[in-house]
Amino acid sequence: MDLKQIEYFFSIAEVGNITKAADLLYTSQPTVSRQLLILERELGYPLFNRDSKPLELTKAGKIFYDGMKDALSKIDTTVDIAKNAAEENNNSLSIAFQSGYYTEYILFPVIDAFREAYPNIHIRSDKLMSIEMMNGLKNESIDICIGRAFKHWLEAGFDVQELQKIDTQVIMSNKHRLAAKKSLNYTDLQGETFYLTSPNGHQINEIFQGHCSLSQVNQVQVPNSEIAYFKVLAYNGLTLSDPYDPSWTNNPYYHSISISPFYTDSCVCVTTPTNLNPTIKLFKDFFTDFMQ
């Protein structure tokens, strides 16, 4: 077994559904199912009762879950303590950015200014999947997570602070029939095919909710943004992104139209109430002053 299989197992156990776990992990349902099957074959016993909805752990699965959760928590804590000791610096701040989005481009100017104002504070940063960010917040190896305003942050009991509104962009080929438009409405999008990664699937549900039936658009899930952009050009479809994505900005083959004002997403700062690192509040206050 490997850590990736354990991560998939934890995600399924926590949400009770393989498809929802795949969405949180930003991967496909077949990938998660295959890795779970490999893990169960290696262990020699089933971890879930497949007949239950939501999925429930078997007796052996519950023992495995509790034991592995405790073991991995100790590993994460040990790694973090050792890293701090190696740096010989207690003045540190760990920031994680959500994979699939480009909110780091909002924060990088703030981080540069913060480093200049507080040169003795060491900032570590990484780009992680949502489930990795949540685990890092829980074991306090991550102080601050920067991502989109997904419901699972609040559902997990984290503190969520909005940092900035984000104008969601509809991305298309410069040859697309909508490329001549300066703005869009719901009727413009009817009959179109959207190529979406898992995070953007959340967005399109929010965009159409209460305004237009999702049955009027075609949704095709793809593994990553690179494939989404390829499909947009190859099949003259659409995808969703934000103004900071370097994959399409200043690229002559793509055209973007803001979907504002009838939908706006948010960049949020996520922290855990139990983390007493004083640098967290210092950085959040600094960000607020910097953006004013």
VEXBA-112924 format. One record per residue (C-alpha): y, x, z; residue in three letters. Coordinates in steps of 0.5 Angstrom, whole numbers, padded with zeros to 4 digits, always signed. Last residue first. Example, Ala and Ser with C-alpha at 12.3 -4.5 7.8 and 13.67 -1.06 7.14 Angstrom:
BEGIN
-0002+0027+0014SER -0009+0025+0016ALA 
//
This chain:
BEGIN
+0098-0015+0003GLN +0091-0011+0000MET +0092-0005+0004PHE +0094-0009+0011ASP +0087-0013+0010THR +0083-0007+0008PHE +0086-0003+0014PHE +0084-0009+0019ASP +0077-0009+0016LYS +0076-0002+0017PHE +0078-0001+0024LEU +0074-0007+0025LYS +0068-0004+0023ILE +0070+0003+0026THR +0069+0000+0033PRO +0061+0000+0032ASN +0059-0006+0036LEU +0054-0009+0032ASN +0051-0015+0035THR +0056-0020+0031PRO +0053-0017+0024THR +0057-0016+0018THR +0059-0019+0011VAL +0065-0017+0007CYS +0066-0022+0002VAL +0068-0022-0006CYS +0069-0030-0008SER +0067-0034-0014ASP +0072-0038-0018THR +0070-0045-0022TYR +0074-0050-0025PHE +0080-0045-0025PRO +0077-0041-0028SER +0072-0040-0033ILE +0075-0033-0035SER +0073-0032-0043ILE +0070-0025-0045SER +0069-0022-0052HIS +0064-0017-0053TYR +0062-0012-0059TYR +0069-0009-0058PRO +0067-0006-0051ASN +0073-0005-0047ASN +0070-0009-0041THR +0062-0010-0043TRP +0058-0006-0039SER +0064-0003-0034PRO +0063-0010-0030ASP +0070-0011-0026TYR +0072-0017-0029PRO +0066-0021-0027ASP +0059-0023-0031SER +0056-0029-0034LEU +0052-0029-0040THR +0052-0033-0047LEU +0048-0033-0053GLY +0049-0030-0060ASN +0041-0028-0060TYR +0042-0021-0061ALA +0049-0020-0058LEU +0048-0024-0052VAL +0041-0022-0051LYS +0043-0015-0051PHE +0048-0017-0045TYR +0043-0020-0041ALA +0038-0014-0042ILE +0043-0009-0039GLU +0044-0014-0034SER +0037-0014-0031ASN +0030-0018-0031PRO +0032-0024-0035VAL +0032-0031-0034GLN +0033-0036-0039VAL +0038-0042-0038GLN +0039-0047-0043ASN +0045-0052-0042VAL +0046-0060-0042GLN +0040-0060-0037SER +0044-0057-0032LEU +0048-0064-0032SER +0056-0063-0032CYS +0061-0064-0026HIS +0058-0065-0020GLY +0055-0058-0020GLN +0056-0054-0026PHE +0059-0048-0024ILE +0055-0048-0017GLU +0048-0048-0021ASN +0051-0043-0026ILE +0053-0038-0020GLN +0046-0038-0017HIS +0043-0036-0024GLY +0048-0031-0024ASN +0044-0027-0018PRO +0037-0028-0021SER +0039-0025-0028THR +0042-0030-0033LEU +0042-0031-0041TYR +0045-0037-0042PHE +0044-0041-0048THR +0049-0046-0051GLU +0048-0054-0052GLY +0054-0056-0048GLN +0058-0050-0046LEU +0065-0053-0050ASP +0064-0060-0046THR +0065-0056-0040TYR +0071-0053-0041ASN +0073-0047-0044LEU +0080-0043-0044SER +0083-0038-0049LYS +0078-0040-0055LYS +0077-0036-0061ALA +0071-0033-0058ALA +0067-0040-0057LEU +0064-0040-0064ARG +0061-0033-0062HIS +0063-0027-0067LYS +0066-0023-0061ASN +0059-0024-0058SER +0059-0027-0051MET +0061-0026-0044ILE +0063-0032-0039VAL +0067-0029-0034GLN +0068-0031-0026THR +0075-0030-0023ASP +0073-0027-0017ILE +0077-0029-0010LYS +0078-0023-0005GLN +0076-0021+0002LEU +0073-0027+0004GLU +0070-0026+0011GLN +0062-0027+0013VAL +0059-0026+0020ASP +0052-0026+0020PHE +0047-0031+0022GLY +0042-0031+0017ALA +0044-0038+0014GLU +0051-0035+0014LEU +0049-0029+0009TRP +0044-0034+0006HIS +0049-0038+0003LYS +0052-0033-0002PHE +0059-0031-0002ALA +0058-0025-0007ARG +0058-0018-0004GLY +0060-0012+0001ILE +0056-0011+0006CYS +0058-0007+0013ILE +0055-0003+0018ASP +0049-0001+0015ILE +0043+0002+0019SER +0045-0004+0024GLU +0037-0006+0024ASN +0039-0013+0022LYS +0045-0011+0018LEU +0040-0006+0014GLY +0035-0012+0013ASN +0040-0016+0010MET +0042-0011+0005MET +0035-0009+0003GLU +0034-0017+0002ILE +0041-0017-0002SER +0039-0011-0007MET +0042-0005-0005LEU +0048+0000-0008LYS +0050+0005-0003ASP +0056+0008+0002SER +0056+0013+0007ARG +0063+0014+0010ILE +0065+0019+0015HIS +0071+0018+0020ILE +0075+0025+0021ASN +0079+0024+0015PRO +0082+0017+0018TYR +0088+0016+0013ALA +0086+0020+0007GLU +0079+0017+0008ARG +0082+0010+0009PHE +0086+0011+0002ALA +0080+0013-0002ASP +0076+0007+0001ILE +0081+0002-0001VAL +0081+0005-0008PRO +0074+0004-0008PHE +0074-0003-0005LEU +0075-0007-0011ILE +0071-0003-0016TYR +0065-0003-0011GLU +0065-0011-0012THR +0061-0009-0019TYR +0055-0014-0018TYR +0048-0014-0020GLY +0047-0010-0013SER +0051-0012-0007GLN +0055-0006-0004PHE +0053-0003+0002ALA +0058+0001+0007ILE +0056+0005+0013SER +0061+0008+0017LEU +0061+0014+0021SER +0065+0017+0027ASN +0059+0019+0031ASN +0058+0026+0027ASN +0053+0031+0028GLU +0051+0030+0021GLU +0044+0032+0022ALA +0044+0027+0029ALA +0047+0021+0025ASN +0041+0022+0020LYS +0036+0023+0025ALA +0039+0016+0029ILE +0039+0013+0022ASP +0032+0015+0020VAL +0029+0013+0027THR +0032+0006+0027THR +0029+0005+0020ASP +0022+0008+0022ILE +0022+0004+0029LYS +0024-0003+0025SER +0019-0001+0020LEU +0013-0001+0025ALA +0016-0007+0029ASP +0016-0011+0022LYS +0009-0008+0020MET +0006-0011+0027GLY +0009-0018+0027ASP +0007-0019+0019TYR +0000-0016+0020PHE -0001-0021+0026ILE +0002-0027+0022LYS -0002-0025+0016GLY -0009-0025+0020ALA -0008-0032+0022LYS -0006-0034+0015THR +0002-0034+0014LEU +0005-0040+0011GLU +0007-0042+0004LEU +0012-0048+0004PRO +0008-0051+0002LYS +0001-0050+0004SER -0005-0049-0001ASP -0004-0042-0002ARG -0005-0040+0006ASN -0002-0033+0006PHE -0004-0026+0008LEU -0011-0026+0004PRO -0016-0021+0007TYR -0019-0014+0004GLY -0013-0010+0006LEU -0013-0007-0001GLU -0014-0014-0005ARG -0008-0017-0001GLU -0003-0011-0003LEU -0005-0012-0010ILE -0005-0020-0010LEU +0002-0019-0007LEU +0004-0014-0012GLN +0002-0019-0018ARG +0006-0025-0015SER +0012-0021-0014VAL +0012-0018-0021THR +0010-0025-0024PRO +0016-0028-0020GLN +0021-0024-0023SER +0026-0019-0020THR +0033-0019-0016TYR +0030-0019-0009LEU +0033-0025-0007LEU +0031-0029-0013ASP +0024-0026-0013ALA +0023-0029-0006ALA +0025-0036-0008LYS +0020-0036-0013THR +0015-0033-0008ILE +0016-0039-0003ASN +0016-0039+0004GLY +0023-0036+0005VAL +0021-0031+0011GLU +0014-0029+0009ALA +0016-0029+0002ILE +0021-0023+0003SER +0017-0020+0008PHE +0011-0019+0003PHE +0016-0017-0002TYR +0018-0011+0002GLU +0011-0009+0004ILE +0010-0009-0003GLN +0016-0004-0004LYS +0014+0000+0002LEU +0007+0002-0001ASP +0000+0000+0000MET 
//
